[in-house]
Amino acid sequence: MTPSLVFAALWVIAATAVAFLPIRRQIIPGAALGLAGLALIVWIGVDHGWLWALPAFLAFASLFRNGFKAIPALIRGEKLEIPDE
């Protein structure tokens, strides 16, 4: 297995661990995982081609869909409601 796929598997395990955290505690590690995830998708694309990077990106977009919805609201200056722990 290539190093990019090994790191992608480790990324999935880390993302699963972060999902168990309360929402307030997911923000910082989730942002770090988001940036790392995009870098991993590019790395997978370089190693294996865009045909394998596309499903990786779709899975990434599915995991971070709520985060992606929050970005425009933050840009507009809206306050996001984060549930209490």
C-alpha positions, -999 to +999 in steps of 0.1 A: +000+000+000+013+034-008+021+060+019-007+082+007-033+054+014-017+046+047-020+082+058-056+083+044-065+053+066-050+070+096-069+102+087-101+082+087-094+068+122-086+102+135-118+117+120-138+089+136-122+097+170-130+134+166-166+125+158-170+111+193-161+144+209-188+169+219-195+194+191-177+223+209-145+203+211-147+192+175-140+226+160-102+229+162-093+192+154-120+192+127-104+222+110-070+206+112-084+173+098-102+193+070-069+209+059-051+176+062-078+159+043-076+182+013-038+177+012-043+139+014-068+140-015-042+159-036-015+133-026-038+104-035-045+121-069-008+125-076-001+088-066-031+071-081-048+095-105-079+117-104-102+087-107-093+077-072-091+112-059-127+119-069-143+094-046-119+105-018-131+141-024-168+131-024-163+112+009-145+143+023-173+166+012-199+143+027-181+143+061-177+181+062-210+191+046-222+210+077-188+228+080-191+238+043-226+252+050-212+272+079-185+290+059-209+313+040-227+321+072-195+331+089-185+352+059-219+370+061-212+377+098-239+355+111-235+339+145-235+301+145-254+283+172-233+256+188-251+233+212-241+231+248-221+201+259 
